[in-house]
Amino acid sequence: MTDSNERNMTTETPVGQLKIASAKAPITPQNERRTQNGKFTLAQLRQTDGLIPLQSGTNQFDSQKVSKYK
């Protein structure tokens, strides 16, 4: 089976179990794993796991409609 076939295969997840995504990342000569396009290392991507996006703490996307009842 080729790598492209393995990536496109889907498997059934038993009820009540988590489905975890994984990717095969090649190791560079500096012993780093890079993403498929080679732009980021997996360590760089994991650095942002604990950050909360700004929009979750603002009302940026709330309705701007003025209330009739004051």
N, C-alpha and C positions, 0 to 999 in steps of 0.2 A: 504494500500500500504506500502511495506517495504522500509527501507532507501536505500537499494541497487537498488530497482526499481526506486526510486525518482532520484537517482544520474544518472541513465542511460537514463532517459527520455529527449527527446529534444523537444523544442517548436519552432514554427515559430516566427521569429522576424518581425514585421511590417516594411515595407520599410521606410527608413529615420529615424529609431530609433536605438539607441545603444543597443547592446546585452552585458549585464553585467554578468560576472561569479560570482557565490557566492558559498560558502561552509559552511556547518554546522560544527562548531568547538566546541567540548565539553569544558566546563569550568572546570578548575582544582580547587583544594581546595584553592590555592593562588589567585583565581579569575582571572586567565589568560586563554586565549583561545589558544589551541595548534593545530598544524597541525595534519593531519590524522595519521602520523606515530609517533607523539608526540615529534619530535626532536626539533622543533622551536615553539616559541609563535608567534602569529600574529603580535605583536608589534615588534618583532625582524625582521620579514620579511619586515614590512613596513619601517624600518629604512633605507633600501637600495633603496627605491623608487626614490630618487632624485639623486642617483649616476650615473655617466656616465661611462660605461665600458672603460677600457684602450684602447682596440682595436679601438674604434671610434676616438681616437685622434692620432693614429700612422699610419704609412704606412707599418705595419707588413705584411699585406697580398697583397700588391701591387706586380705587376709583377717585376721579377728580370731581365727580358730580357733587354739587352743593345740596345739602340737605334742606328740604322744605320746612322741616320742623326745627325751630331753634329754641 
